[in-house]
Amino acid sequence: MHANLSRDIQCYRDKSSRELLEILAGALDELKEFDAIMIENSHANVAMAKDYMALVDKCSILEEEIKVLKTALDKSIQDSKLKTLATFGRSTEKLSDIVDSSKAVEIIDEDTVEQSVADVIPIERAAWKSRQNRGKKSPGKREKDLAKLPSINVYELDINELNRLYGENNWRITYWRAHRSVECIPTTIYEKISYVPVVSVGLEHVLYSIPRENVLIGNSIVSASLAALILYHKFFLALPIYRQETYFKNMGLILSRQTMNNWVNRLAMDIFSLIYDRMTHLLMQVEYHQCDETYFRVNKDGREAGTKSFMWVHITSELLKGHPIIVYCFELTRGTDHLRKFYEDFKGYITCDAYISYHVLGKENADAIIICGCMMHLRRRFAKSLSLIDTKGLDYDTIETLPETKVLKMIGKIYDEDEPLKTLSAEKRKEMREQRVSPLINELFEYLDSLDIADPLISDRMRDAIHYAQNQKKYICRFLDDGNIPIDDGATERAIRPFAIGRNNWIACDSIAGAETAAIMYTIMETAKANKVNVYYYLRYLLEHVPKHLEDKNLDFLDDMLPWSDKYLSYEKTQSMVIPNPVLKENEYDTKPKTPRKRYGSEHLKSLAIQDAATA
């Protein structure tokens, strides 16, 4: 470097002052250009740095969006799979059924090659073999199934045909062989014309008409039997009114759906509401309740179209010894206000799911109301988590190691121990739960606490199920403290199901009055069904007897209107044993015919004498 510098100095010594100035001016120009380039480079670097930071921020945003979208996609796929299982799979929470259904439920594409006969036949044979292994019916089952039906004895005897087959005077009846069959008489609809006398009284001949008794609706053709049939069809068989209109038209009766709807709403409010209030009053005297709710739609409720309403269901604990009561309540919302109003003066236990309104009610009435959890809702979350796992390529041992499988097996053991205890008294049930069920409950929650929810191998559904179990532990375990508290809220869900079936058939109610009518009628019918009485006869009984007491100031008669009352049970027995007269055919007899005494050949005398002695 020093050598170059010496050479440049030597070179510049030979230059004149003017040449040196020109060289200096050129160097200054180059320096300015260099400074300008450096400034531009600096600006470019700053712009590049800004662009880089913007790209980094954008990349982070995109990564977050991808993560959110992936989570949403996974949830959508899981929801779609759960919907497919709910639509095409079995409605079950059994471990074996969940694993089998995840393998069996597939959406088959039209281009999929059909299975060969060889692939199908072994499955059919296996199913047939399993059906064969089920065994025969238990002895006495038919007699038990037909025990509540009225019966008649029909003796079929065609003497001319027997003479033709075996020869006249060459046969006799040794004994009768019974063959059972169930006969069904179609509904008979007819017009009943009732004449009431008009009498002339006194010398003035003042005319008086004897009033007709027990008229449900004035100037109407409706009768107790017709109204009971309409109500039975709609609320018990979930047959919408417009389909009943077609049914009656086919039977020869023209009834408009508007007329039937008016009858249903009016009778529910005037007659059945009294029974509804009495059942609600009796329910509130019971200390142990179960509760649930489901959505409902009312077209004209003063709100925006599509707004959901709700039907609440309150029942007596399934473990109580006594008459079960099931009460439906219609509300526009799912808020806590309904619970506050319904349980205003209640003291006791409520078994329900984890909906927040129940816990708000429990906190507001901590000295009176104790909220109990539901083991079935806990099991359902783990069952859904397992159903989302693709178990097609997994062997049995691998499936057994899944945490979902372990939890479901533990819950299954809990149910296996608690189910047989339902037949015991409350005190004995509590004692046996402490011995058999409580250790299994502790084992379950110890295992759940041992799971690492931060483990990436644990799915979001499983993580949600674990959180649910840990948060609901104190509520779920309360059934161990009292033998009258059920382990789950399954009885309420079973009580809600008939309403859900009806809702799916008639879609919605047109008005709030129709929704309240549904609450009243489902209360009447489901309570009657829970008490194992004939629902149609019970409806007819109420329609025949309640109108007689509508003017009474004393409501004690309502006790005789309940489905377990002695008066109703006597009424049902009388009605169920009545068989219409035009049932028997001309060649059938309702009494045993006399055995014809005929002449027989000598070769039969000895055997016939033995038979006569045996039958005598």
C-alpha positions in Angstrom: 0.0 0.0 0.0 2.9 2.4 0.8 4.5 1.6 -2.5 1.3 2.6 -4.4 1.0 5.8 -2.3 4.6 6.7 -3.1 4.0 6.1 -6.8 0.9 8.3 -6.8 2.7 11.1 -5.0 5.5 10.9 -7.5 3.0 11.0 -10.4 1.2 14.0 -9.0 4.5 15.9 -8.5 5.0 16.1 -12.2 1.5 17.7 -12.6 0.9 21.3 -12.8 -1.4 23.2 -10.5 -4.2 23.3 -13.0 -4.0 19.6 -13.7 -4.0 18.9 -10.0 -7.1 21.1 -9.6 -8.9 19.2 -12.4 -8.0 15.9 -10.8 -9.2 17.2 -7.4 -12.5 18.4 -9.0 -13.0 15.0 -10.7 -12.3 13.3 -7.4 -14.8 15.5 -5.6 -17.4 14.7 -8.3 -16.8 11.0 -7.9 -17.1 11.4 -4.1 -20.4 13.2 -4.5 -21.7 10.4 -6.8 -20.5 7.9 -4.3 -22.2 9.7 -1.5 -25.4 9.8 -3.6 -25.1 6.1 -4.2 -24.6 5.4 -0.6 -27.6 7.5 0.3 -29.7 5.6 -2.2 -28.4 2.3 -0.9 -29.2 3.4 2.6 -32.8 4.3 1.6 -33.0 1.0 -0.3 -31.9 -0.9 2.8 -34.4 0.9 5.0 -37.2 0.1 2.4 -36.0 -3.5 2.3 -36.0 -3.7 6.0 -39.5 -2.3 6.1 -40.7 -4.7 3.4 -39.0 -7.6 5.3 -40.7 -6.7 8.6 -44.0 -6.3 6.7 -43.5 -9.8 5.2 -42.6 -11.2 8.6 -45.8 -9.7 10.1 -47.9 -10.9 7.2 -46.4 -14.4 7.4 -47.2 -14.4 11.1 -50.8 -13.3 10.4 -51.1 -15.9 7.6 -49.7 -18.6 9.9 -52.3 -17.7 12.6 -55.1 -17.7 10.0 -53.9 -21.1 8.7 -53.9 -22.4 12.3 -57.5 -21.0 12.9 -58.7 -22.3 9.5 -57.1 -25.7 10.2 -58.8 -25.8 13.6 -62.1 -24.8 12.0 -61.6 -27.4 9.3 -60.9 -30.1 11.8 -63.9 -29.1 13.9 -66.1 -29.1 10.7 -64.8 -32.5 9.8 -65.5 -33.8 13.3 -69.0 -32.3 13.3 -69.7 -33.8 9.9 -68.6 -37.2 11.1 -70.7 -36.9 14.3 -73.7 -35.9 12.2 -73.1 -38.8 9.8 -72.9 -41.2 12.8 -76.0 -39.6 14.3 -77.9 -40.0 10.9 -76.7 -43.4 9.8 -75.0 -44.9 12.8 -76.5 -46.4 16.0 -77.6 -44.1 18.8 -75.4 -45.7 21.5 -72.6 -44.8 23.9 -71.4 -48.4 24.4 -67.7 -48.8 23.8 -68.0 -51.8 21.5 -70.8 -50.1 19.4 -68.8 -46.9 19.0 -65.7 -48.8 17.7 -67.9 -50.9 15.4 -69.9 -47.9 14.1 -66.7 -46.0 13.3 -65.7 -48.9 11.1 -69.1 -49.6 9.6 -70.6 -46.1 8.8 -69.2 -45.0 5.5 -70.7 -42.9 2.7 -70.5 -45.1 -0.4 -69.8 -43.4 -3.6 -71.8 -44.3 -6.7 -68.6 -45.3 -8.5 -67.6 -47.8 -5.8 -67.4 -51.3 -7.0 -70.1 -53.5 -5.6 -69.3 -56.2 -3.2 -69.2 -59.7 -4.5 -71.6 -62.3 -3.3 -68.7 -64.2 -1.6 -68.0 -61.1 0.5 -71.6 -60.6 1.5 -72.6 -64.2 2.3 -70.2 -64.8 5.2 -71.5 -61.6 6.9 -75.1 -62.8 6.4 -74.3 -66.2 7.7 -72.6 -64.7 10.7 -75.6 -62.6 11.4 -77.9 -65.6 11.0 -75.8 -67.6 13.3 -75.9 -64.9 16.0 -79.7 -64.8 15.6 -79.8 -68.5 16.1 -77.8 -68.3 19.2 -80.3 -65.9 20.8 -82.3 -68.9 21.9 -86.1 -69.4 22.2 -88.6 -67.1 23.9 -88.8 -67.4 27.6 -91.8 -69.5 28.7 -94.9 -67.6 29.5 -93.9 -64.5 27.6 -96.9 -64.7 25.3 -99.3 -65.0 28.2 -97.6 -62.0 29.9 -97.8 -59.9 26.7 -101.5 -60.6 26.3 -102.4 -60.4 30.0 -104.0 -56.9 29.7 -106.2 -57.7 26.7 -109.8 -58.9 27.1 -110.3 -62.4 25.8 -113.2 -64.5 24.5 -113.4 -68.2 23.8 -114.4 -69.2 20.3 -115.2 -72.8 19.6 -115.0 -73.6 15.9 -117.0 -76.7 14.9 -118.3 -77.7 11.5 -120.2 -81.0 12.0 -120.9 -81.5 8.3 -117.3 -81.2 7.3 -116.3 -83.7 10.0 -118.9 -86.1 8.8 -117.6 -85.7 5.3 -114.0 -86.4 6.3 -114.4 -89.2 8.8 -117.9 -90.5 8.2 -121.1 -89.9 10.1 -121.3 -91.5 13.6 -117.6 -92.4 13.3 -116.0 -89.5 15.2 -116.3 -87.7 18.6 -114.5 -84.7 20.2 -111.8 -85.9 22.6 -110.6 -82.4 23.7 -110.2 -78.9 22.4 -106.8 -77.5 21.3 -106.4 -73.8 21.8 -104.8 -71.4 19.2 -104.2 -67.8 20.2 -104.6 -64.8 17.9 -105.0 -61.1 18.4 -107.9 -59.5 16.6 -108.2 -55.8 15.9 -111.4 -53.9 15.4 -111.0 -50.8 13.2 -112.1 -47.5 14.6 -115.9 -47.0 14.1 -117.1 -43.5 13.5 -120.8 -42.9 13.6 -123.3 -40.1 14.1 -125.1 -40.1 17.4 -128.4 -38.2 17.6 -129.5 -37.5 21.1 -133.1 -36.5 21.6 -134.0 -34.6 24.8 -137.6 -34.1 25.8 -139.5 -30.8 25.7 -142.2 -30.9 28.3 -145.2 -28.9 28.9 -145.6 -27.8 32.5 -148.8 -26.6 34.3 -152.1 -25.4 33.0 -150.2 -22.6 31.2 -148.4 -25.3 29.2 -145.0 -23.6 29.7 -142.5 -25.5 27.6 -139.2 -26.6 29.2 -136.4 -28.4 27.5 -134.4 -30.9 29.6 -130.7 -29.7 29.3 -128.2 -32.0 27.7 -125.6 -33.2 30.2 -121.8 -33.1 29.8 -121.5 -31.0 26.7 -117.8 -30.3 26.0 -118.3 -27.4 23.6 -121.7 -25.8 23.0 -123.2 -26.3 19.6 -120.4 -28.6 18.5 -120.4 -32.2 17.2 -117.3 -33.0 19.3 -117.7 -35.9 21.8 -115.4 -37.2 24.5 -114.4 -40.2 22.4 -113.7 -38.1 19.3 -111.7 -35.5 21.2 -109.8 -38.2 23.0 -108.9 -39.8 19.7 -107.7 -36.5 18.1 -105.6 -35.7 21.2 -104.2 -39.3 21.3 -103.3 -39.2 17.7 -101.5 -35.8 17.9 -99.7 -35.9 21.2 -99.2 -39.7 21.7 -98.7 -40.9 18.2 -97.2 -37.6 16.9 -99.7 -37.5 14.1 -100.2 -33.8 12.8 -103.7 -32.4 12.5 -103.5 -32.1 8.8 -102.8 -35.8 8.5 -105.7 -36.5 10.9 -107.9 -34.5 8.5 -107.1 -37.0 5.8 -107.6 -39.9 8.2 -111.1 -38.8 9.2 -112.0 -38.0 5.6 -111.1 -41.6 4.6 -113.4 -42.8 7.4 -116.3 -40.7 6.0 -116.1 -37.7 8.4 -115.2 -34.3 7.1 -113.4 -32.3 9.8 -111.2 -29.3 8.9 -107.9 -28.9 10.6 -108.9 -25.4 11.9 -111.9 -27.0 13.7 -109.7 -29.7 15.3 -107.1 -27.2 16.3 -109.7 -25.1 18.0 -111.1 -28.1 19.8 -107.6 -29.1 21.0 -106.7 -25.6 22.3 -110.0 -25.0 24.0 -110.2 -28.4 25.7 -106.6 -28.2 26.9 -107.3 -24.8 28.6 -110.8 -25.5 29.9 -110.4 -29.1 31.1 -106.9 -30.5 31.1 -105.3 -27.4 32.6 -106.9 -28.3 35.9 -105.2 -31.6 35.9 -101.9 -30.0 34.8 -102.0 -27.6 37.7 -102.7 -30.4 40.2 -99.8 -32.5 38.8 -97.5 -29.5 39.1 -98.6 -29.0 42.6 -97.9 -32.6 43.5 -94.6 -32.5 41.8 -93.4 -29.5 43.9 -94.1 -31.5 47.0 -91.5 -34.1 46.0 -88.0 -33.4 47.2 -86.1 -35.1 44.4 -86.4 -33.7 40.8 -84.8 -34.2 37.4 -84.8 -31.5 34.8 -83.9 -30.8 31.2 -85.0 -28.6 28.3 -85.1 -28.7 24.5 -85.6 -26.1 21.7 -89.0 -25.4 20.2 -90.3 -23.1 17.5 -93.4 -20.9 17.6 -94.3 -19.1 14.4 -96.2 -16.2 15.9 -94.6 -15.3 19.2 -94.0 -11.6 18.6 -90.3 -12.1 17.8 -88.2 -12.4 14.7 -88.8 -15.4 12.5 -86.6 -18.4 13.4 -86.2 -17.4 17.1 -86.0 -20.4 19.3 -88.3 -21.1 22.2 -87.9 -23.8 24.7 -89.8 -26.6 26.3 -88.7 -27.5 29.9 -89.4 -30.8 31.5 -89.5 -31.5 35.2 -89.9 -35.0 36.6 -89.8 -36.8 39.9 -86.6 -38.8 40.5 -86.7 -42.2 38.7 -85.5 -43.8 42.0 -88.4 -42.7 44.1 -91.1 -45.2 45.1 -94.4 -43.8 44.2 -96.3 -42.3 41.3 -94.0 -40.6 38.7 -95.0 -37.2 37.5 -93.8 -35.5 34.4 -94.5 -31.8 33.8 -93.7 -29.8 30.7 -93.4 -26.0 30.7 -93.2 -23.8 27.6 -91.0 -20.7 27.8 -89.9 -18.2 25.2 -86.3 -18.3 26.4 -83.8 -20.6 28.0 -82.9 -18.1 30.7 -82.8 -18.7 34.5 -86.1 -16.8 35.0 -88.2 -19.9 34.4 -86.2 -21.9 37.0 -86.5 -19.1 39.5 -90.3 -19.0 39.0 -90.8 -22.7 38.9 -88.6 -23.5 41.9 -89.6 -20.4 43.9 -90.6 -22.4 47.0 -88.8 -25.6 46.3 -86.4 -27.3 48.7 -84.5 -30.4 47.5 -82.3 -31.9 44.9 -82.3 -31.3 41.1 -80.5 -33.7 38.8 -79.6 -32.0 35.5 -76.9 -31.4 33.0 -74.2 -28.7 33.2 -76.2 -25.8 31.8 -75.2 -22.6 33.6 -78.8 -21.6 34.6 -79.1 -24.6 36.9 -75.9 -23.7 38.7 -77.0 -20.0 38.9 -80.2 -21.3 40.6 -78.2 -23.4 42.9 -76.0 -20.5 44.0 -78.9 -18.2 44.5 -80.7 -20.8 46.7 -77.7 -22.5 48.3 -79.6 -23.1 51.5 -82.5 -24.8 49.8 -81.6 -26.3 46.4 -78.7 -28.7 45.7 -77.7 -29.3 42.0 -76.6 -32.8 41.1 -74.7 -33.7 37.9 -75.2 -36.3 35.2 -72.8 -39.1 34.5 -74.4 -39.7 31.1 -73.4 -36.3 29.9 -69.8 -37.0 31.1 -69.7 -40.3 29.2 -71.2 -38.7 26.1 -68.2 -36.4 25.6 -65.7 -39.2 25.8 -67.8 -41.3 23.5 -67.9 -38.5 20.9 -64.1 -38.1 21.2 -63.6 -41.8 20.6 -66.0 -41.9 17.7 -63.9 -39.3 15.9 -60.8 -41.5 16.0 -60.2 -43.6 12.8 -59.9 -47.0 14.3 -60.0 -48.9 11.0 -56.3 -49.7 10.9 -55.9 -50.1 14.7 -55.8 -53.5 16.4 -57.6 -54.4 19.6 -54.6 -53.8 21.9 -54.0 -50.3 20.4 -57.7 -49.3 20.8 -57.5 -50.5 24.4 -54.6 -48.2 25.2 -56.5 -45.1 24.0 -57.4 -42.8 26.9 -61.0 -42.5 25.6 -61.3 -46.3 25.7 -60.0 -46.5 29.3 -62.3 -43.8 30.5 -65.4 -45.4 28.9 -64.5 -48.8 30.3 -64.2 -47.2 33.8 -67.6 -45.5 33.4 -69.1 -48.8 32.1 -67.9 -50.5 35.3 -69.6 -47.7 37.4 -72.9 -48.3 35.6 -72.5 -52.0 36.0 -72.3 -51.6 39.7 -75.0 -49.0 40.1 -77.7 -50.4 37.8 -78.6 -53.4 40.0 -79.0 -51.1 43.0 -82.2 -49.5 41.6 -84.3 -52.2 43.1 -83.0 -51.5 46.6 -84.3 -49.0 49.2 -82.7 -45.6 49.3 -80.8 -46.4 52.5 -79.5 -49.7 51.2 -78.6 -48.2 47.9 -76.5 -45.4 49.5 -74.7 -48.1 51.6 -73.9 -50.2 48.6 -72.8 -47.2 46.6 -70.3 -46.4 49.2 -68.9 -49.9 49.0 -69.0 -50.6 45.3 -69.4 -47.4 43.3 -67.4 -44.8 45.3 -64.0 -46.5 44.7 -64.7 -46.7 41.0 -65.5 -43.0 40.9 -62.3 -42.2 42.7 -60.3 -44.3 40.3 -62.0 -42.6 37.3 -61.1 -39.1 38.4 -57.6 -40.1 39.5 -57.0 -41.3 36.0 -58.4 -38.1 34.5 -56.2 -36.0 36.7 -53.1 -38.0 35.6 -53.6 -37.2 31.9 -51.5 -34.4 30.5 -53.9 -32.1 28.6 -50.9 -30.3 27.1 -49.9 -33.5 25.2 -50.4 -32.9 21.5 -51.6 -36.4 21.0 -54.7 -35.6 23.0 -57.4 -34.2 20.7 -59.4 -31.1 21.4 -62.5 -33.1 22.0 -60.7 -35.2 24.6 -59.3 -32.2 26.2 -62.8 -30.6 26.4 -64.1 -33.8 27.9 -61.4 -33.8 30.6 -62.1 -30.2 31.5 -65.8 -30.9 31.7 -65.2 -33.9 34.1 -62.9 -31.9 36.3 -65.3 -28.9 36.5 -68.4 -31.1 37.1 -66.8 -33.5 39.6 -68.5 -32.2 42.8 -71.9 -32.2 41.1 -71.6 -35.7 39.5 -70.4 -37.2 42.8 -73.4 -36.0 44.7 -75.4 -39.1 43.9 -73.2 -41.0 46.3 -74.5 -38.9 49.2 -78.2 -39.8 48.8 -79.8 -43.0 47.6 -82.7 -41.1 46.0 -80.4 -39.2 43.6 -80.0 -41.0 40.3 -76.6 -41.4 38.7 -77.7 -39.5 35.5 -80.5 -37.5 34.0 -81.4 -40.2 31.4 -85.0 -40.4 32.7 -85.7 -36.8 31.7 -84.2 -37.3 28.3 -86.4 -40.3 27.8 -89.4 -38.1 28.8 -88.4 -35.4 26.4 -88.1 -37.8 23.4 -91.8 -38.1 22.7 -92.0 -34.3 22.4 -89.0 -34.3 20.1 -90.6 -36.8 17.9 -93.8 -34.8 17.7 -91.8 -31.6 17.1 -90.1 -33.3 14.1 -93.5 -34.2 12.7 -95.5 -31.0 13.1 -92.3 -28.8 12.9 -93.7 -25.9 14.9 -96.6 -24.4 16.7 -98.4 -21.5 15.1 -99.1 -19.6 18.3 -98.1 -19.3 22.0 -101.5 -20.8 22.9 -100.7 -23.9 20.8 -97.3 -24.2 22.5 -98.9 -24.0 26.0 -101.5 -26.6 24.9 -98.6 -28.9 23.9 -97.1 -28.5 27.3 -100.4 -29.3 29.0 -101.2 -32.3 26.9 -97.7 -33.8 27.0 -97.8 -33.5 30.8 -101.1 -35.4 30.9 -100.0 -38.1 28.5 -96.5 -38.7 29.6 -97.5 -38.9 33.3 -100.2 -41.3 32.3 -97.8 -43.4 30.3 -95.2 -43.3 33.2 -97.9 -44.7 35.5 -98.6 -47.5 33.0 -102.2 -46.7 32.2 -104.0 -46.7 28.9 -103.6 -43.1 27.6 -106.6 -43.1 25.3 -108.9 -44.3 28.1 -107.4 -41.8 30.5 -108.1 -38.9 28.1 -111.7 -40.1 27.5 -112.1 -40.5 31.3 -111.1 -36.9 31.9 -113.3 -35.6 29.1 -116.3 -37.4 30.5 -115.8 -36.6 34.1 -114.1 -33.2 34.5 -116.9 -31.2 32.9 -119.3 -32.4 35.6 -117.2 -30.5 38.2 -116.3 -27.3 36.3 -118.8 -25.3 38.5 -117.5 -26.8 41.8 -115.7 -24.5 44.1 -114.0 -27.4 45.9 -111.2 -28.9 43.8 -110.9 -32.1 45.8 -112.5 -34.0 42.9 -109.1 -33.6 41.0 -107.6 -36.3 43.1 -110.0 -38.8 41.4 -108.9 -37.4 38.0 -105.3 -38.5 38.5 -104.1 -41.6 36.5 -103.4 -43.6 39.6 -106.7 -43.0 41.3 -108.9 -45.9 42.2 -111.9 -44.4 40.2 -109.9 -44.1 37.0 -108.3 -47.6 37.4 -111.8 -49.1 37.8 -113.0 -47.1 34.7 -110.1 -48.4 32.6 -110.7 -52.0 33.7 -114.3 -51.7 32.7 -113.6 -50.1 29.3 -110.7 -52.5 28.5 -112.8 -55.6 29.1 -115.7 -54.5 26.8 -115.7 -56.2 23.4 -118.2 -54.9 20.8 -121.0 -57.4 19.9 -120.5 -57.7 16.1 -117.2 -59.6 16.5 -118.0 -63.2 16.2 -118.7 -64.9 12.9 -121.8 -67.0 12.2 -119.9 -70.3 12.6 -118.2 -69.2 15.9 -119.5 -69.6 19.4 -118.8 -67.6 22.5 -119.8 -70.6 24.6 -118.5 -74.1 24.5 -120.9 -76.2 22.3 -122.0 -79.5 23.6 -120.1 -82.5 22.4 -122.4 -84.4 20.0 -123.1 -87.9 21.2 -123.0 -90.3 18.2 -123.0 -94.0 17.7 -119.6 -95.6 17.2 -118.5 -98.9 16.0 -117.7 -101.6 18.6 -114.0 -101.4 17.9 -113.9 -97.9 19.4 -115.9 -98.4 22.5 -112.9 -99.4 24.7 -110.7 -96.5 23.8 -113.6 -94.0 24.0 -114.4 -95.2 27.5 -110.8 -94.6 28.6 -110.9 -91.1 27.1 -114.2 -90.3 28.8 -112.8 -91.4 32.1 -109.7 -89.3 31.6 -111.6 -86.2 30.7 -114.0 -86.7 33.6 
